[in-house]
């Protein structure tokens, strides 16, 4: 069984569209994260939820909205997509008490045309 | 603010030779330091961490890292590199009261046969 899974794996879309990326973990963790990795492989945290509560909210455009329906899921919705949103988006999870040992999903490669 | 610097974009070594990947950090208070590895088209995997205690930390796949407080460094080492160690390596840091990890820009390691 995959520990942290993301769908879709690839997402190609036009500028201005709205899209969502889903993330699920079956590790029993209480904390989940979204990271963005740009074309230069630079990795930056975007959001983190603990028990469905937002605990990290970095400076990202408000076009990005995370939603956590339960502890095992953290989805990322992006409105009005722009060219600069093209990147690989990684979901990760951990226990809050062990938040340094994060388990990453395989990533979603988003390409905005 | 916390930050990590990985001064080398690329490290190339021959199989069987020692491998070192450099990392320096900046953080308020005591540092919590980490190394993650990313294989091609995969999410990051946790390698090792330093929280407190011995300055030499041992991790997965034969890797170790040495914490040096005076030099604010946390270099990753492996005595004898394998071709399968070829990957992108990220150093990360957080302060003891922080929730988020700050990642370095990554170092691409290529081990040639």
Interface residues (C-beta under 8 A of the other chain):
Chain A: X4 X40 X41 X42 X43 X44 X45 X48 X55 X56 X58 X90 X92 X99 X100 X101 X102 X103 X104 X105 X106 X107
Chain B: X32 X34 X38 X41 X42 X43 X44 X45 X46 X49 X51 X88 X90 X94 X99 X100 X101 X103 X105 X106
